[in-house]
Amino acid sequence: MSESHAQVMQMACGHIVTRALYAFAELGIADQLIDGPRSAEELGAATGAQPDSLARLLRLMGGLGYVTPEADGRYALGPLGEALRSDSPAHARSMVRLLAGPLGWAALGEILHSVKTGETAADRALG
């Protein structure tokens, strides 16, 4: 696979990372890890998430630097995860929840319509 092909495929899969980031932010995982590492079971109980599904999300987020997997199966807050704490001064968590949440996602889904017609994607999606 050429480098160009690999870059295109990485960009085409970007929505997967965006939606995973949204779930991580919406569940408040960064806040749950402030006091130290926790397991998927502990985080699931604290957030109302299903532990096995949450474990898959945490593995993905670990690969991206939001959490750090521990040898005992627990997860610690990673460098990027720090930015998603609710008390972070830059408000990254709020922006992720807004832009990657249902309203932002719906508007982005209408980008082709916007390009074809000149109408705003947000008006089309949200009325």
Secondary structure, 3 states (H helix, E strand, C coil): CCHHHHHHHHHHCHHHHHHHHHHHHHHCHHHHCCCCCECHHHHHHHHCCCHHHHHHHHHHHHHHCCEEECCCCCEEECHHHHCCCCCCCCCHHHHHHHHCCHHHHHHHCCHHHHHHHCCCHHHHHHC
